[in-house]
Structures are given as structure tokens and as C-alpha cells.
Amino acid sequence: MKFAAVALLVVVLSIPTPAAAQTRENWRSVRTNNLFVIGNAEPEKLRQVAAWLEFFHSAFGRLVSRNVLDASVPTTVIVFRDDASFIPFKPLYQGRPLNLAGFFQAGEDVNYIAMSLDARERDPYSIAFHEYVHLHLRDNVPQAPVWLNEGLAEFYGHLQFSAGEAVLGVPLPYLHLLRSQELLPLTTLLAIDHKSPHYNEQDKSGIFYGESWALVHYLMLGGPGRQDQFRRFLQQVSRGEDVTKSLESSFGLTLDTIEKELRAYVNRGDLPTLRLASGDDPQAYRSFTAMQRQILSDAEANYYLGDLLLHIGRPDDAEPYFKQAIALDPNLTSAYGALGRLSLRQKRYDEAKKYLERATRSPQNYLVHYNYAWLLSRDGVFTGGRTTASAETAAAIREQLARVIKLAPDFAPAYYLFGFVNLVRNERLDEALEMAQRAHRLDPAKAGYTLLVAQVYARRSDAIAARELAQPLTRDAETAIRQQAQDVLDFLDGKPIRSSGESRATASSTLIAEPVQAGAPRISAGASSAGTSTVRDGQIIESSASLPSLDEVLARYVEAMGGEKAITAVTSRVIKGTVDITGLSHGGTYESYQQPPNKFYLLVQAYPFGIAKSGYNGRVAWTSSNATTTMMKNAADVAMFASVTTFFSPVGLKQRYAKVTLAGASQIGFRDVYVLELQPATGPAERLYLDTKTYLPVRMNKVQISGNMKIPVQIYLDDWRAVDGIQFPFSMTESQPQLSMGFTITEVRHNIPIDTKLFNPPPQ
């Protein structure tokens, strides 16, 4: 495979070397199972932040007995090395940055955690953890009362990490307040809501927050078996059961007994804590991690910083970052999408359409596609109340909305707009009804959705169903909805339609004004076995009769990579790039020269290894480092060297391996993948993971034989770009237990002369 040269560097660079600190400032990234962590902090600190946040995610997931985040709304963490670099990206109050060490910003398409690692700051994690709990509870225990919501946020928000373990339940300053004042009766505490004085008034809120934390502490750690009892309590509350009855049945105590024991619990000397194995453990960390990518380009860094500013309500400050990102990388579609959303928010519709059209040329988050569809509908569906949408415009709108539905199947506005377009075009009315009904089911409180269903029924001459839905809207909805509901009834009765627009009962342009920025984030819970959280690392493979055939997957793979004609037309290839070795060096270089059917040469220059070379001339495989040349004797090693020359893969994949099978489907991080099992004629089996949407490789799993050792190797492939019509992963990460390397391609050239002497071993 053309990226097999990356795996080959394991042989060339697998030399034990003491770690050396990196000094050059760069923006780097770490992608884990549930998070994308970027920052200008040192690489190891980024890794530690990722591990701690993943551990927190897992720990809280065990409490609610489910995997709490849906892949459709990822979380990005931005880690600033110090407060000076953090200040320009903090939320503003009266025009000045807030004095905080970290914050959590929920969003429609992505959630952000931002924090500073400045030693002068107090615990930057606590704010992120606190808000993270609110996010999880809203989507997993939506019926949680205010005391439970805030008490759990305070309890988990002060999770502390130290010397390889995490500690829950550390004493907080609330204890002094609670011991010096009379506690609220539990009947009062349990009844407090967001409108209560104890929640809103400063002189009363302290005792509310303190007692809420203390009650959660007592319920979680106040006796044996409490955590299982607390899980049962949460499950009952999540089902909407009465809170008091749920407390009493889950813990086997009356509310009066709980209140008495809580007072004694607060007044006693020591409160227990719960110690857990934390993300400091390398094995635990690796179990959380699904992908790593060490280096972030300047364009990407600008995009993420701008997107953070956009999400915290600073669009004017965000715009220069997006434009700089595009200037640095004109192909960075995410920046176009962000500029489109920003322009749309500022009602600069022509600019928004230009940016969003550019962004939707490649897959984007669902809001980019929805916003573009909304703009097309705004311009094309109505002008002065008359339908003007062409068949081409309607088809373009439907195409974008179909992408939205695939990416966010519970996003009701997409179904509404889909049905709306069909209705005003007076075509595909069965589909219009299906879409309108789906929107209504997802958000039954939305009167506009109910009206659309009624309008489609009326258009289909289903008078009974249309009247049943429209009649209540003439009494209980806002003015515009009432008028149009009455139009539906008048149409059914054969009366003249009073509102402007179409002569028949239809939706008006006022209903297109669906919010282009969705409201609260829609993050669905994913079920998992009790007490565990699913790790999406490609290890769990599911087989199903609905899977495509192996030949279909391979054909799509060849097509995605550029097609057989373009791939096999290449007679030589030269690849140049940079290599970064985690914890050791940054800015090394590599060059790869390949010539079919069986020749290659690789040159690597990277600290602390110096210059390392390797090659294969069709007969002899060799490596050379520090003026010492080694000839490969092991058949599996020679076979791996020979495989590098088959850089026109995936063509002929089944012929090059003794056996190729489609093992099933799996997930790696946020991506659905097909898993191919590849068995070479010699050596251990390999696994290739193909993205189910793009059919481009996501990861390659290999086993490197070194003497008597078997070294597992994972190669992640990202940032795919076309060169001469053939796709290349311009960013690759290769990991093994003691070594992790990041590769960035800077140049690919085809069909150029290569001196064949390069492929021979150096003279002895």
C-alpha cells in the first residue's frame, strides 16, 4: 500500500532513546474517543488533559449507566499554555475578558471546553467539569430537579487528580457554611426550581448550593452500596417518577430519616472520599484513546480559535481568524462553513450563500448543509408571497436536507423544510406528508409543524385529518399561525382565502423563517451495558446481513482513491514530508521514492536518530543507520519491504493477499467504518478500516515482527487530498507501545525519472 512506508519507519526508527523536551511552539492536537483536544501547550500536557477529561467522561458515564455523548455533537477542548494566550479568547463582560481559568460552551454543532494551564490559575478543570455535568444530565436525566443538577455538578466538578488516581468527594468550603447555619428542610430543598429565591438571590443561593452538594455527597458516599442505590434513584428520576418517592424507595429510608442523617453527616469530622484509577495510568489512557494527531496547521489553529470566538458570541472577533485560515489554506472547507454561519447570523445573506456553497462541496456538519438549504429556500421558494422555486432549486434544497437528515436524524427543522418545499412545489406530496409528520413527532409543541401537516393533508384532499389539526390552531396559536390555520379551514369549506400568497391552502413565507441557528444542542444518549461506557476504537466489530459485499466495498475503495485508471497510470512516485516524534523531536523530514513493480527507497532525518535509510531493489531489502547497513533476512520483513512498492493499492488487493474478508462494521471515534481483514502470505494478519461514507482508509492495524517480539502498530490516515486525481493522506499518525510519530506530506510528484541506484544497499 502506498502508505506502507509509514509502517516501515518502525523498523528504521525503533531505537530506545531518552525523551527530550520540545521547545518550539506549535499548535498540536490529540483526538480521543469522545474529545478533540488542541492547544499550544506542551504535547505531554495535552495528552494529560485529554486523559483526564476522558476519564471524567467515563466516570460520569458509569454513574448514569450509559454512554452519555452522541457522536453527532463532538466536544472540542482548547488548551492554552498560559493565561496571556487565553485572554483574547475569553467571554466578555461589559467589554472586558472575564477573570476565569476555564469555561464550557455548549453549541448546536460542537461543544467547547477552553482552559488555561497557567500555574497561577486555580483548577481550570472545575468549571469545565461542572458544566459538563449539566450537559450530561440534561440529555440523560432530563427530569432532574434543580438541587440534583447543581449538587451533582458541584460534586463531580471538583474531581481531583493526583499521583495516578482521581478523588471524588473532596471537602469543599460549603462545609463551614452548612455547619454554621440551619439547613433547609428537605421538602424545601427538593421543591426549589429556577425561579426560586434560593436559586437566584445571592444571600440565599449559598446554602442551596452547599446543601445540594452535601445531599449528593451523602447519597453517593454516606454508606455501603450507596452508588448502586444512587444509580437506581437516577433511573427513576429519568423516567419522570416522583423525586421524594424515588429517594425513599431507592435508599430504603424515609425523607425524615434522610434529613436527620444528612445533618449528622455534615456535622461529623471527616467526610469519606472515593478514589478511582485515573487517566494517569498509560493503559487506562490508551483504552480511552481512539486517535492521535500531533501537529495542527496554522490554518486549522486559526479556524478553531475563530470558531471558539463565534460560539461564545464574539462574531466580529472571530471573522479575521476564519479569513486568515482560508488565506493559509484555501481548501479548508470548515472555515468557509464557519464564515457562512457568521454571515448568516449577521444577515449578510449573499456572503453567507457564497461561503456555504463552497463549504458544502465536501461533507460538513449538519448545520452548514441546513443553513445553505435554508438560504436556497429563502431566495427560491417565495418572492412576494408567490412560489418561484425552480425544479433545480428544489432538487438542490432536497439534496442538502438529505445530508442534514443523515448527519442529524433528530433535527426537526430539516424535515419541516423538506416537506415545505414539496408542498409549495405541489409535488411528491406523499414524501411531504412523511417529512411534515416526522418534524411534528420530533417537536409536537411547534405550531408551525402542526400547521404544515394540516396543509399537506388539505392539499391531498384529506379533509378530516386536515380539519382535526387546523381547528385547534385557530384558537391557541400566534397570529400568523391562526390566520393560516383558518385559511386551511376556509379552503376545505370552499371559501376565499384571506391571506396573501397562493390561491390554495399552503404555507407562507413567514414559516420559512425557521431559526437558522438551532436552539439547544441535541445530544442523544447511547445505550451501553450498565456501569460501562462504550469505547469506539474499532475493536468491537458487528456483522449484519445488511452489509455490502466485499467486492462492492473494494470497488468503492478503488473509486474513492481515484479509480483504477489513474492509479495504475503512475510509473514512479516521490513523496516528501515532515516527521514529528512525540516527546522526542519536531520538524524532521522524510523522502520516499517508489517505482513499480518492486522498488523503493526511504530517507529519514530526525533527531535523535540522525539519518536513516532503507530500500528494496526487488531482490534485497535493507536498512542503514549511523553508517551501519543491515540486510533483512526474515521473510516477513522482506515481504513488508516488498509491499511498499505496491503503492498503487487498492487495485489488486485480493491478489496481493492470501485472503481478504469483510469482517463487519465498527466505529473509530466519531466515524463509522468497514473492517477488512487482510492475511498476507507470510506474517500476521492486518486490518484496514474504511470510512463508510467516503470509503477512504481511516486506520491500518499491523503487527511488526522484531526478533522474537511482536509489536502492534496502528496507522491513522487523515487530511485526504487529491494529487493527479489520486487521493493521499497528507496527515498520518503511527503509534506503537513505546513510540508515536506524526507525518505530514508536503509534496507528491508522479512519473518523474528516479536513479535506480537509490534502491540498492550502500556499499559496505
DABELKA-V628413 format. One record per backbone hydrogen bond with DSSP energy under -0.5 kcal/mol. NH is the residue of the N-H (numbers start at 1). CO is the residue of the C=O. If there is no record, write none. Layout:
# DABELKA-V628413
nh->NH co->CO
nh->NH co->CO
This chain:
# DABELKA-V628413
nh->4 co->1
nh->5 co->2
nh->6 co->3
nh->7 co->3
nh->8 co->4
nh->9 co->5
nh->9 co->6
nh->10 co->7
nh->11 co->8
nh->12 co->8
nh->13 co->9
nh->14 co->10
nh->15 co->13
nh->20 co->583
nh->28 co->26
nh->28 co->39
nh->29 co->293
nh->29 co->294
nh->30 co->37
nh->32 co->30
nh->32 co->35
nh->33 co->288
nh->36 co->75
nh->37 co->30
nh->38 co->36
nh->38 co->77
nh->39 co->28
nh->40 co->79
nh->41 co->79
nh->45 co->42
nh->46 co->42
nh->47 co->43
nh->48 co->44
nh->49 co->45
nh->50 co->46
nh->51 co->47
nh->52 co->48
nh->53 co->49
nh->54 co->50
nh->55 co->51
nh->56 co->52
nh->57 co->53
nh->58 co->54
nh->59 co->55
nh->60 co->56
nh->61 co->57
nh->62 co->58
nh->63 co->59
nh->64 co->60
nh->65 co->61
nh->66 co->61
nh->67 co->526
nh->68 co->66
nh->73 co->70
nh->74 co->109
nh->75 co->34
nh->76 co->111
nh->77 co->36
nh->78 co->113
nh->79 co->38
nh->79 co->77
nh->80 co->78
nh->80 co->115
nh->86 co->82
nh->87 co->83
nh->89 co->86
nh->90 co->87
nh->93 co->96
nh->96 co->93
nh->98 co->91
nh->100 co->98
nh->103 co->114
nh->105 co->112
nh->106 co->104
nh->111 co->74
nh->112 co->105
nh->113 co->76
nh->114 co->103
nh->115 co->78
nh->116 co->101
nh->117 co->80
nh->121 co->118
nh->123 co->121
nh->126 co->123
nh->128 co->124
nh->129 co->125
nh->130 co->126
nh->131 co->127
nh->132 co->128
nh->133 co->129
nh->134 co->130
nh->135 co->131
nh->136 co->132
nh->137 co->133
nh->138 co->134
nh->139 co->135
nh->140 co->136
nh->141 co->137
nh->144 co->141
nh->146 co->192
nh->149 co->145
nh->150 co->146
nh->151 co->147
nh->152 co->148
nh->153 co->149
nh->154 co->150
nh->155 co->151
nh->156 co->152
nh->157 co->153
nh->158 co->154
nh->159 co->156
nh->160 co->167
nh->162 co->165
nh->165 co->162
nh->166 co->276
nh->167 co->160
nh->168 co->274
nh->169 co->155
nh->175 co->172
nh->176 co->173
nh->177 co->173
nh->178 co->174
nh->179 co->175
nh->180 co->176
nh->181 co->177
nh->188 co->185
nh->189 co->185
nh->190 co->186
nh->191 co->187
nh->191 co->188
nh->192 co->188
nh->192 co->189
nh->196 co->193
nh->199 co->196
nh->200 co->196
nh->201 co->197
nh->204 co->201
nh->205 co->201
nh->206 co->202
nh->208 co->204
nh->209 co->205
nh->210 co->206
nh->211 co->207
nh->212 co->208
nh->213 co->209
nh->214 co->210
nh->215 co->211
nh->216 co->212
nh->217 co->213
nh->218 co->214
nh->219 co->215
nh->220 co->216
nh->221 co->217
nh->222 co->218
nh->226 co->223
nh->229 co->225
nh->230 co->226
nh->231 co->227
nh->232 co->228
nh->233 co->229
nh->234 co->230
nh->235 co->231
nh->236 co->232
nh->237 co->233
nh->238 co->234
nh->239 co->235
nh->240 co->237
nh->241 co->236
nh->246 co->242
nh->247 co->243
nh->248 co->244
nh->249 co->245
nh->250 co->246
nh->251 co->247
nh->252 co->248
nh->253 co->248
nh->258 co->254
nh->259 co->255
nh->260 co->256
nh->261 co->257
nh->262 co->258
nh->263 co->259
nh->264 co->260
nh->265 co->261
nh->266 co->262
nh->267 co->263
nh->268 co->264
nh->274 co->168
nh->275 co->273
nh->276 co->166
nh->278 co->164
nh->281 co->278
nh->285 co->281
nh->286 co->282
nh->287 co->283
nh->288 co->284
nh->288 co->285
nh->289 co->285
nh->291 co->31
nh->293 co->29
nh->296 co->27
nh->301 co->297
nh->302 co->298
nh->303 co->299
nh->304 co->300
nh->305 co->301
nh->306 co->302
nh->307 co->303
nh->308 co->304
nh->309 co->305
nh->310 co->306
nh->311 co->307
nh->312 co->308
nh->313 co->310
nh->314 co->309
nh->318 co->314
nh->319 co->315
nh->320 co->316
nh->321 co->318
nh->322 co->318
nh->323 co->319
nh->324 co->320
nh->325 co->321
nh->326 co->322
nh->327 co->323
nh->328 co->324
nh->329 co->325
nh->332 co->329
nh->333 co->331
nh->335 co->332
nh->336 co->332
nh->337 co->333
nh->338 co->334
nh->339 co->335
nh->340 co->336
nh->341 co->337
nh->342 co->338
nh->343 co->339
nh->344 co->340
nh->345 co->341
nh->346 co->342
nh->347 co->344
nh->348 co->343
nh->349 co->347
nh->352 co->348
nh->353 co->349
nh->354 co->350
nh->355 co->351
nh->356 co->352
nh->357 co->353
nh->358 co->354
nh->359 co->355
nh->360 co->356
nh->361 co->358
nh->362 co->359
nh->368 co->365
nh->369 co->365
nh->370 co->366
nh->371 co->367
nh->372 co->368
nh->373 co->369
nh->374 co->370
nh->375 co->371
nh->376 co->372
nh->377 co->373
nh->378 co->374
nh->379 co->375
nh->380 co->376
nh->381 co->377
nh->382 co->377
nh->383 co->386
nh->386 co->383
nh->388 co->381
nh->389 co->381
nh->394 co->390
nh->395 co->391
nh->396 co->392
nh->397 co->393
nh->398 co->394
nh->399 co->395
nh->400 co->396
nh->401 co->397
nh->402 co->398
nh->403 co->399
nh->404 co->400
nh->405 co->401
nh->406 co->402
nh->407 co->403
nh->408 co->404
nh->411 co->408
nh->412 co->410
nh->414 co->411
nh->415 co->411
nh->415 co->412
nh->416 co->412
nh->417 co->413
nh->418 co->414
nh->419 co->415
nh->420 co->416
nh->421 co->417
nh->422 co->418
nh->423 co->419
nh->424 co->420
nh->425 co->421
nh->426 co->422
nh->426 co->423
nh->427 co->422
nh->432 co->428
nh->433 co->429
nh->434 co->430
nh->435 co->431
nh->436 co->432
nh->437 co->433
nh->438 co->434
nh->439 co->435
nh->440 co->436
nh->441 co->437
nh->442 co->438
nh->443 co->439
nh->444 co->441
nh->446 co->443
nh->447 co->445
nh->449 co->446
nh->450 co->446
nh->451 co->447
nh->452 co->448
nh->453 co->449
nh->454 co->450
nh->455 co->451
nh->456 co->452
nh->457 co->453
nh->458 co->454
nh->459 co->455
nh->460 co->456
nh->461 co->458
nh->462 co->457
nh->463 co->461
nh->466 co->462
nh->467 co->463
nh->468 co->464
nh->469 co->465
nh->470 co->466
nh->471 co->467
nh->472 co->468
nh->473 co->469
nh->474 co->470
nh->474 co->471
nh->475 co->472
nh->476 co->472
nh->477 co->473
nh->482 co->478
nh->483 co->479
nh->484 co->480
nh->485 co->481
nh->486 co->482
nh->487 co->483
nh->488 co->484
nh->489 co->485
nh->490 co->486
nh->491 co->487
nh->492 co->488
nh->493 co->489
nh->494 co->491
nh->495 co->490
nh->498 co->496
nh->511 co->508
nh->512 co->509
nh->513 co->509
nh->513 co->510
nh->514 co->512
nh->518 co->516
nh->523 co->521
nh->524 co->522
nh->526 co->67
nh->532 co->529
nh->536 co->534
nh->537 co->535
nh->538 co->667
nh->541 co->539
nh->542 co->665
nh->547 co->544
nh->553 co->549
nh->554 co->550
nh->555 co->551
nh->556 co->552
nh->557 co->553
nh->558 co->554
nh->559 co->555
nh->560 co->556
nh->561 co->557
nh->562 co->558
nh->562 co->559
nh->563 co->558
nh->567 co->563
nh->568 co->564
nh->569 co->565
nh->570 co->567
nh->573 co->594
nh->574 co->749
nh->575 co->592
nh->576 co->747
nh->577 co->590
nh->578 co->744
nh->579 co->588
nh->580 co->742
nh->581 co->585
nh->582 co->580
nh->582 co->740
nh->584 co->581
nh->585 co->581
nh->588 co->579
nh->589 co->605
nh->590 co->577
nh->591 co->603
nh->592 co->575
nh->593 co->601
nh->594 co->573
nh->595 co->599
nh->599 co->595
nh->600 co->616
nh->601 co->593
nh->602 co->614
nh->603 co->591
nh->604 co->612
nh->605 co->589
nh->606 co->610
nh->609 co->606
nh->610 co->606
nh->612 co->604
nh->612 co->610
nh->613 co->624
nh->614 co->602
nh->615 co->622
nh->616 co->600
nh->617 co->620
nh->622 co->615
nh->623 co->630
nh->624 co->613
nh->625 co->628
nh->626 co->611
nh->628 co->625
nh->629 co->627
nh->630 co->623
nh->632 co->621
nh->638 co->634
nh->639 co->635
nh->640 co->636
nh->641 co->637
nh->642 co->638
nh->643 co->639
nh->644 co->640
nh->644 co->641
nh->645 co->641
nh->645 co->642
nh->646 co->643
nh->647 co->645
nh->649 co->646
nh->651 co->648
nh->653 co->650
nh->656 co->652
nh->657 co->653
nh->658 co->679
nh->659 co->679
nh->661 co->677
nh->663 co->661
nh->663 co->675
nh->664 co->675
nh->665 co->542
nh->666 co->673
nh->668 co->671
nh->669 co->536
nh->671 co->668
nh->673 co->666
nh->674 co->690
nh->675 co->664
nh->676 co->674
nh->676 co->688
nh->677 co->661
nh->678 co->676
nh->678 co->686
nh->679 co->659
nh->679 co->677
nh->680 co->678
nh->686 co->678
nh->687 co->701
nh->688 co->676
nh->689 co->699
nh->690 co->674
nh->690 co->688
nh->691 co->696
nh->692 co->672
nh->695 co->691
nh->698 co->689
nh->699 co->689
nh->700 co->715
nh->701 co->687
nh->702 co->700
nh->702 co->713
nh->704 co->711
nh->705 co->703
nh->706 co->704
nh->706 co->709
nh->709 co->706
nh->711 co->704
nh->711 co->709
nh->712 co->710
nh->713 co->702
nh->714 co->735
nh->715 co->700
nh->716 co->714
nh->716 co->733
nh->717 co->698
nh->718 co->731
nh->721 co->728
nh->723 co->726
nh->726 co->723
nh->727 co->561
nh->728 co->721
nh->730 co->719
nh->730 co->728
nh->731 co->718
nh->732 co->743
nh->733 co->716
nh->734 co->741
nh->735 co->714
nh->736 co->739
nh->739 co->736
nh->741 co->734
nh->742 co->580
nh->743 co->732
nh->744 co->578
nh->745 co->730
nh->746 co->576
nh->747 co->576
nh->749 co->574
nh->751 co->572
nh->756 co->754
nh->758 co->755
nh->759 co->756
nh->760 co->757
